[in-house]
Amino acid sequence: MNARFILGLLTAGVLAAGCGNDDKKPVNNNAVAPKKPTVQAPFRFHKRIEVAPGQDFDVLSWGRGSSDVGSFLILHSDSAGMDYTTTTGNLEGSIVDVYNSDMDLDGNPELLIQGKAKDSTNYANVYAFEFNGDRANKLDFPKLTKKQRKGYRGNDNFYIKEGKLMREFPIYDGEGAEAKPSGAKRVFEYGLRNNSFTVDQLSKDSTAKDEPKQAVANQPKQEEKTEKKSEVRSSSSKKKRSSSSSSRSSKKRRRHRN
């Protein structure tokens, strides 16, 4: 009985040890993280933006045969109201990113699609929409003026700051392939009022270098003004002298007559 009892204990111990070893799984240090789902052709870009619970916007770009042109899709999912709408438009270049804001604080979200083109004077295109329920209102994003575009060579950086759309890019000196970065940066702040964009330049950049040249150019005009003033003064003084001399001669004549 004692031998059988001891043998049973040994058997139970071996089984328990075997069960314990099964719980310890080998650690694989070379485990690869799961890849993000890729966008399949004909789609090129996809980003989901949730503006509120049950309010989602899926922004996509698509097209076959060319990477320079295509189209964009904005799929609005109102899962709370079971309402689904689609907004589409032509796209020049590729989509860099999509931004969401409420710049005019009216409770209606705005989606701003940043596109990158190859145009030598307008590298960045912004496609803007304001959504009110199931309606999409297209907004005209202002292009850079001639003065704002001075030294522009692309490399735009857009971002949202305190509810406003910010835009900054480096400024180049020179023309064509010989243009080099000046080290300065131009910064703009875009707002929205009455469905129209407002633009404020926040930076003081290389455009200020033109002011001394204008001041130098204006110097001859100032000298001409001073010369004219001196001529007027000299002529007036001559008139006074002539009048005084004439008065003296008249007095002498009167004395001679007397």
C-alpha positions as CSV (number, residue, x, y, z in Angstrom):
1,M,0.0,0.0,0.0
2,N,2.8,2.4,0.8
3,A,4.6,1.8,-2.5
4,R,1.4,2.3,-4.5
5,F,0.7,5.5,-2.6
6,I,4.2,6.9,-3.2
7,L,4.0,5.9,-6.9
8,G,0.6,7.7,-7.2
9,L,2.1,10.9,-5.7
10,L,5.0,10.8,-8.1
11,T,2.7,10.4,-11.0
12,A,0.5,13.3,-9.9
13,G,3.6,15.5,-9.5
14,V,4.8,14.7,-13.0
15,L,1.4,15.5,-14.5
16,A,1.2,18.8,-12.6
17,A,4.6,19.8,-13.8
18,G,3.6,19.0,-17.4
19,C,0.5,21.2,-17.1
20,G,2.5,24.1,-15.7
21,N,5.0,23.9,-18.6
22,D,2.1,24.1,-21.1
23,D,1.0,27.4,-19.6
24,K,4.4,29.0,-20.4
25,K,4.2,30.0,-24.0
26,P,7.5,31.0,-25.8
27,V,7.9,34.8,-26.3
28,N,8.5,35.9,-29.9
29,N,10.6,39.0,-29.9
30,N,10.5,39.3,-33.7
31,A,6.7,39.7,-33.9
32,V,5.6,42.0,-36.7
33,A,3.0,44.6,-36.0
34,P,-0.1,44.3,-38.1
35,K,-0.1,46.4,-41.2
36,K,-2.5,49.3,-41.7
37,P,-5.2,48.5,-44.3
38,T,-4.0,49.9,-47.6
39,V,-6.3,51.8,-50.0
40,Q,-7.0,49.6,-53.0
41,A,-7.2,50.9,-56.6
42,P,-8.8,53.0,-58.0
43,F,-8.7,54.8,-54.6
44,R,-5.6,56.6,-53.6
45,F,-6.3,58.3,-50.3
46,H,-8.7,57.8,-47.4
47,K,-9.2,59.6,-44.1
48,R,-12.1,59.4,-41.6
49,I,-13.1,62.4,-39.6
50,E,-15.6,62.2,-36.8
51,V,-17.1,65.6,-36.0
52,A,-19.6,64.3,-33.4
53,P,-21.0,61.0,-32.2
54,G,-22.8,59.5,-35.2
55,Q,-21.4,62.1,-37.6
56,D,-18.6,60.8,-39.7
57,F,-17.0,62.0,-42.9
58,D,-14.9,59.7,-45.1
59,V,-12.7,61.6,-47.6
60,L,-11.3,59.6,-50.5
61,S,-9.5,60.3,-53.8
62,W,-9.8,58.1,-56.8
63,G,-9.0,57.7,-60.5
64,R,-7.2,55.5,-62.9
65,G,-4.7,56.2,-65.6
66,S,-3.1,59.3,-64.2
67,S,-1.7,60.5,-60.9
68,D,-1.9,64.2,-61.6
69,V,-5.7,64.5,-61.9
70,G,-8.6,62.6,-60.4
71,S,-11.6,63.2,-58.2
72,F,-12.4,63.3,-54.5
73,L,-15.3,61.9,-52.6
74,I,-16.8,63.1,-49.2
75,L,-19.1,60.5,-47.8
76,H,-21.2,61.8,-44.9
77,S,-22.6,59.2,-42.6
78,D,-25.3,60.4,-40.2
79,S,-25.9,57.1,-38.4
80,A,-28.2,58.8,-35.8
81,G,-30.6,60.0,-38.4
82,M,-29.9,57.2,-40.8
83,D,-29.0,59.6,-43.5
84,Y,-26.0,59.2,-46.0
85,T,-24.9,61.7,-48.6
86,T,-22.1,62.1,-51.1
87,T,-20.2,65.1,-52.2
88,T,-17.7,64.9,-55.1
89,G,-15.5,67.2,-57.2
90,N,-12.5,67.3,-59.6
91,L,-9.1,67.0,-58.0
92,E,-5.8,68.4,-59.3
93,G,-2.8,66.5,-58.0
94,S,-3.0,64.4,-54.9
95,I,-4.5,64.9,-51.4
96,V,-2.0,65.7,-48.7
97,D,-4.4,65.9,-45.7
98,V,-7.9,66.9,-44.6
99,Y,-8.7,69.3,-41.8
100,N,-11.9,69.9,-39.8
101,S,-12.9,73.1,-38.1
102,D,-15.7,75.5,-37.4
103,M,-14.1,78.9,-38.2
104,D,-17.2,81.0,-38.1
105,L,-18.6,79.3,-34.9
106,D,-22.0,78.6,-36.4
107,G,-22.1,75.0,-35.4
108,N,-21.7,73.7,-39.0
109,P,-18.4,71.8,-39.6
110,E,-16.1,72.7,-42.4
111,L,-13.9,70.3,-44.2
112,L,-10.7,71.5,-45.9
113,I,-9.0,69.2,-48.4
114,Q,-5.3,70.1,-49.1
115,G,-4.3,69.1,-52.6
116,K,-0.7,69.2,-53.9
117,A,-0.4,70.1,-57.6
118,K,2.6,70.6,-59.9
119,D,1.7,74.1,-61.0
120,S,4.7,76.4,-60.8
121,T,2.7,79.3,-59.3
122,N,0.1,77.5,-57.3
123,Y,1.4,74.3,-55.7
124,A,-1.3,74.0,-53.1
125,N,-5.0,73.7,-53.8
126,V,-7.6,73.8,-51.0
127,Y,-11.1,72.4,-51.6
128,A,-13.4,73.7,-48.8
129,F,-16.9,72.8,-47.9
130,E,-19.3,73.7,-45.0
131,F,-21.9,71.1,-44.1
132,N,-25.3,71.9,-42.7
133,G,-27.1,68.7,-42.2
134,D,-27.2,66.8,-45.5
135,R,-26.3,70.0,-47.5
136,A,-22.7,70.8,-48.6
137,N,-21.9,74.4,-49.4
138,K,-18.8,74.9,-51.5
139,L,-16.5,77.6,-50.3
140,D,-14.0,79.5,-52.6
141,F,-10.6,79.4,-51.1
142,P,-8.6,82.5,-51.9
143,K,-5.5,82.2,-54.1
144,L,-2.3,84.0,-53.2
145,T,-2.0,87.5,-54.5
146,K,1.1,88.7,-56.5
147,K,2.6,90.2,-53.4
148,Q,1.8,87.1,-51.2
149,R,3.2,84.8,-53.9
150,K,6.6,86.6,-54.1
151,G,9.3,84.0,-53.4
152,Y,6.8,81.2,-53.2
153,R,8.0,77.7,-54.2
154,G,5.6,75.4,-52.5
155,N,6.3,73.3,-49.4
156,D,3.1,74.6,-47.8
157,N,2.4,73.5,-44.2
158,F,-1.3,73.7,-43.2
159,Y,-2.7,73.2,-39.7
160,I,-5.5,74.2,-37.4
161,K,-4.8,76.6,-34.6
162,E,-7.5,77.9,-32.2
163,G,-10.2,77.1,-34.8
164,K,-8.4,78.9,-37.6
165,L,-6.6,77.5,-40.7
166,M,-2.9,78.4,-40.6
167,R,-0.7,78.3,-43.7
168,E,3.1,78.8,-43.7
169,F,5.8,78.3,-46.4
170,P,9.4,79.2,-46.9
171,I,10.4,82.2,-49.0
172,Y,13.0,81.9,-51.8
173,D,15.3,84.6,-53.3
174,G,15.9,84.6,-57.0
175,E,14.1,83.2,-60.0
176,G,13.8,79.7,-61.5
177,A,16.3,77.0,-60.7
178,E,18.7,79.5,-59.2
179,A,16.2,80.4,-56.4
180,K,17.5,79.7,-52.9
181,P,15.8,79.7,-49.5
182,S,16.1,83.1,-47.8
183,G,15.5,81.6,-44.3
184,A,12.3,83.7,-43.9
185,K,8.8,82.2,-43.6
186,R,5.5,83.6,-44.6
187,V,2.5,82.8,-42.3
188,F,-1.2,83.4,-43.0
189,E,-4.3,82.9,-40.9
190,Y,-7.6,82.1,-42.6
191,G,-11.0,82.7,-41.0
192,L,-14.5,82.5,-42.3
193,R,-17.2,85.3,-42.2
194,N,-20.5,85.1,-44.1
195,N,-19.3,82.0,-46.1
196,S,-16.2,84.0,-47.3
197,F,-12.6,83.5,-46.3
198,T,-10.7,86.2,-44.5
199,V,-6.9,86.3,-44.8
200,D,-4.4,87.9,-42.4
201,Q,-0.6,87.8,-42.9
202,L,1.0,87.3,-39.5
203,S,4.6,87.4,-40.5
204,K,7.0,90.2,-41.5
205,D,9.2,88.6,-44.1
206,S,11.4,89.6,-47.0
207,T,8.7,91.9,-48.5
208,A,9.9,94.5,-45.9
209,K,13.2,94.7,-47.8
210,D,11.5,96.7,-50.5
211,E,10.8,99.6,-48.1
212,P,14.3,101.1,-48.1
213,K,14.4,101.0,-51.9
214,Q,11.2,102.9,-52.0
215,A,12.6,105.5,-49.5
216,V,15.7,106.0,-51.7
217,A,13.6,106.3,-54.8
218,N,11.5,109.0,-53.0
219,Q,14.5,111.1,-52.1
220,P,14.9,112.9,-55.4
221,K,11.3,114.0,-55.2
222,Q,11.8,115.4,-51.7
223,E,14.9,117.2,-53.0
224,E,12.9,118.6,-55.9
225,K,10.3,119.8,-53.4
226,T,13.0,121.5,-51.3
227,E,14.5,123.1,-54.4
228,K,11.1,124.4,-55.5
229,K,10.5,125.9,-52.0
230,S,13.9,127.6,-52.1
231,E,13.1,129.0,-55.6
232,V,9.8,130.3,-54.3
233,R,11.6,131.9,-51.3
234,S,14.3,133.5,-53.5
235,S,11.7,134.9,-55.9
236,S,9.7,136.3,-53.0
237,S,12.8,137.9,-51.5
238,K,13.7,139.4,-54.9
239,K,10.2,140.8,-55.2
240,K,10.5,142.3,-51.7
241,R,13.9,143.9,-52.7
242,S,12.6,145.3,-55.9
243,S,9.5,146.7,-54.1
244,S,11.7,148.2,-51.4
245,S,14.1,149.7,-54.0
246,S,11.2,151.2,-56.0
247,S,9.8,152.8,-52.8
248,R,13.2,154.3,-52.0
249,S,13.6,155.8,-55.6
250,S,10.1,157.3,-55.4
251,K,11.0,158.9,-52.0
252,K,14.1,160.4,-53.6
253,R,12.1,161.8,-56.5
254,R,9.7,163.5,-54.1
255,R,12.5,165.1,-52.1
256,H,14.2,166.3,-55.3
257,R,10.9,168.0,-56.5
258,N,10.5,169.6,-53.1
